């Protein structure tokens, strides 16, 4: 279930024509920013937590995912503007499909978007982490 939902998040983003043009890679889980194999800009998604609540032959899964967009550039302002724009795109794309292709009952963004940046000698890496909540009831 978790793998399928995470993959669906990435697939929905990659299926958007305009978003796909701007983002080079889609990763299942976080990547180290100093890994030379990682391409920029990229998006990653992963499960953060699942609060499982059993009841009368069923389980309610209240899942928290992180969907993150990261860009790298010479100029912090340019990278930050790109990341903020893509964070809005991520919200628009996933809000348009709250059941994530029928895999969950509903999903929505909640909490705060976390922005972070890491300067190095050669470039600046900027990221936005969006908390996505998803709910699913499973029969036991």
GIZI-V394318 format. One line per field, one symbol per residue. ss: DSSP state (H for helix, E for strand, L for the rest). phi: phi as a letter, one per 30 degrees, with the letter a starting at -180 (. if undefined). A space follows every 50 residues. Layout:
ss = ???
phi = ???
//
This chain:
ss = LHHHHHHHHHHHHHHLHHHHHHLLEEEELLLLLLLLLLLLLEEEEEEEEE EEEEELLEEEEEEEEEEEEEEEELLHHHHHHHHHHHHHHHHHHHHLLLLL LLLLLEEEELLLLEEEEEELLLLEEEEEEEEEEEEEEEEL
phi = .dddddddedddddddedddddcdbbcdjdbddcddddcbdbbbbadcab cdbdagibbccccccccbcbbbadcddddddddddddddeddddddbdch iidbdaaadbicdccbbbdbdcabcbbbccdccbbbcbdd
//
